[in-house]
Amino acid sequence: MEVRVMENTFEISKAVSSIIIDEVKRNPKAVLGFATGASPIETYKRMIEAYENGEVSFKSITTFNLDEYCGLTRDDENSYFRFMKENLFGKTDIDFSRVNFLSGDETESEKSCREYSEKIAAAGGIDIQLLGIGTNGHIGFNEPSDSFSDGPFKVKLTQSTINSNSKYFKDKKMPGYALTMGIGDIMRAKKILLIATGESKANAVFKMIKGEVTPSCPASVLQNHSNAVIYLDRESAKLL
Ligand code: GLP
């Protein structure tokens, strides 16, 4: 695990987006794992700019997103599919037929979890997985628990996650469950780039990097990945 402390979110977004863009230039059929939340938004903006400048085309990439809320349709304003459409996919030439998502629709969710790891393998594995981190150390929606998961599963969200994410659900109640890629799926990615900014992440960042590898801080498992780079700003790095 490599740690890079940068001046601010903009510098992080330049560094992370250029790794992704270089990968896509080198391999137009790259398989990319994407994350939602506030952390990757600036990186997605730099990717959109590079597309608009004609520097890169995303039309042949395949994508897998980390997680999705249970009970929300794709078009729901709070779904992660909608987030990706608005913050990246819809603003580039990404081909939606190669966009993969766990399905929040109750009738499909079990099947989509069962098939997701196989789909990732069939695509050749994830070349670069982008991650954020929850204030409780979660990655994707892998909440603190007694063991590391392998493949995708349905998870009951913790109160800490509900407290952090409820602000996005204006007058609606936030779903209490979500689907997430497992820790195994994340760890099988060839390269992992994690972004954490702001003081609210400092404690989780400290445990991820300096703590023991334990499922009670899921992100700590990244210490065991041979090609994981953690991008921090000064605030999130302040306890290191
Ligand atoms: C959310 C998502 C994660 C995300 C994390 C941090 O709940 N499930 O994929 O990385 O929590 O979110 P943010 O970047 O908004 O702080």
Residues whose N, C-alpha, C, O or C-beta is under 5 A from the ligand:
A	BS01	GLP	A35 T36 G37 A38 S39 D67 L131 G132 I133 G134 G140 F141
